[in-house]
Amino acid sequence: MGDVGTGSEPHLPWIVAAPFAVSGVVHLVRPEGFERIVPTPLQAWARPLVIASGVAELMCAAGLVVPTTRRAAGVASAALLLAVWPANAQMSLDLGRRARKRQDAGSIAAFAVSLARLPLQVPLIRSALRAR
C-alpha cells in the first residue's frame, strides 16, 4: 500500500476498491434496496443474488488492495461490474417510469442520476482492468 497516491496517475485499485467496499457492506446490511433492481427474469433469486453480489464486491475490494491478488481481482472486478450492469439498467427503467408518473423534481433527478451512472461504469471497468 506504500504506492497509494504516488506517481502521475491515481492509484487505480482504490478507485474501484473503495466503492466496492461500501456497496458490498450496504448489500449485506440493506439487501431489500437492491432486490428491487434485480431484473425481472431473476426476481425469484433476488435475495441470494444481492447477497452474493455484496460478498463478491467485498472480495474484489479486498483483492484489489493486496498486491499479490490484484491481477485476478482486477479481472474479477471488471466482470462483476459487467454482471451488475443489467440491474443498474433496470433501476434506470424503474426510476424513469416513476418520474413519468409522479412528475416531481426528486423523481426526475433520481432518474437523471441513474442514467448518468450507466456510462460511468465504463471508466470503472477500465480502472479495474488497469489495476491488475
Buried (B, 14 or more C-beta within 10 A) or exposed (E): EEEEEEEEEEBBBBBBBEEBBEBBBBBBEEBEEBBEBBBEEEEEEBBEBBBEBBEBBBBBBBBBBEEEBBEEBBBBBBBBBEEBBBBBBBBBBBBBEBBEEEEEEEBBEBBBEBBEEEEEBEEBBBBBBBBB
